[in-house]
Amino acid sequence: MKKRIFTLALLMSVMMLNAQSIKLFYDNQVLNDNDTIFEILYDDENEINTFVGYQNVTGSPMEFRVRKEALVLNEETTDILFCIGECYTGNLSQPISLGANETVPVNSESAFHATYTGCKDAALVKYTFFNTANESDKVSFYIHYSEGTGVRESEPQVSLRAYPNPAVSTVSVDYVAPDNNTFLVIKNLAGKEVYRTSVSQSGKKQVDVSKLNAGMYFYGLESSGKMLCTKKLLVK
């Protein structure tokens, strides 16, 4: 009898260790462990946001973190950052507290969201939500970005390069734009525009970044109200 009780207790403890305390939601459905979200990149889209809700399914408060792993990513032309309460340029969030049975829906300001900015480069990123008290208590999902087939027949000719990058005081931007009604735009991580200037169809612009706060920015070409291509710029 004692052996049976001990075996039963051991099995229950293993089940508790393997149980998932966090449940994830996407598009009104539960995300199972290692599910994949597929995002399609079209010509007229320069930014894609993917929102995921989450829930503490236990009856006790808990603390968790989110880890990002870029499995396929061209860092020269594409950037993917994630936000959950605040936005992160790195690969690990700060600890986040959840009350007992607390749910953060997809439409909440505190929901998880990943932001893709780039030039239609395919990417595959893995995100893992894990309990800080027990890292084996976790749930992961993937976001797969791929180029769509329903794109415009004639794609505007665009190229963009900034140097030096990282920049300290000034940065040179070489570009080829689709027409003369194009702007060179720089935005911070919050999406606030910090610089704008009109450009011709091709050339080079010297931009003074000495008054910008140190950190990550995005620069790109805007035509007819749409961003055609965005790349990252680091200011030191």
Buried (B, 14 or more C-beta within 10 A) or exposed (E): EEEEEEEEEEEEEEEEEEEBBBBBBBEEEEBEEEBEBEBBBBBEBBEBEBBBBBBBBBEEEBEBBBBBEBEEBEEEBBBBBBBBBEBBEEEEBEEBEBEEEBBBEBEEEBBBBBBBBBBBBBBBBBBBBBBEEEEEBBBBBBBBBBEEEEBEEEEBEBEBEBEEBEBEEEBBBEBBBBEEEBBBBBBBBEEEEBBEEEBEEEEEBEBEBEEBEEEBBBBBBBBEEEBBBBBBBBBE
